Amino acid sequence: MLRWAGLSWDEGPDIGGPYGPYRQSERLSIYGEYVERLMQGRPCLPLLVLAGAAGAHPRRGPEAQGAPEVRIASASVRPSRSGAPLRDTERSVVRMLVPDEGVTGFEDLIRGRIEFENRLIDDQVLLKSDGFPTYHLAVVVDDHLMRISARDARRGVDL
């Protein structure tokens, strides 16, 4: 469709380039490496959603609805649904841990300072149980490795 519209590009899965591979399915080992690095620094840990909450999105705060969840302190010692160590065939998701206390905020160019109480922010999934990254992980890793910045994204764009 891009070719039909007369657009061209410098790099990508069809023409190669210095920052490939370009398909997420071909970058799984890269995402896995960054998750391991994050877990060594402890800002995210594996999280196993227990039986009864299959498919549920574990939440904190008023939205919790009692969904059972377990925060795991070590990737090497993880309980299974029965309390026994997980087998290799059972995989947990990896979530970015958000502190329970405090406030997270940022400056918005239009609205000014925006803040959220941490207790209301979910621990976001970074790596799904099938080994694929979510947007929260892939966008940061890919932009970093491909040297993409907000300045690059704005360059040449008429808003």
Summary of the structure (lengths in Angstrom):
residues: 159
radius of gyration: 19.3
end to end distance: 22.3
largest distance: 57.8
contacts: 342
relative contact order: 0.15
helix: 25%
strand: 21%
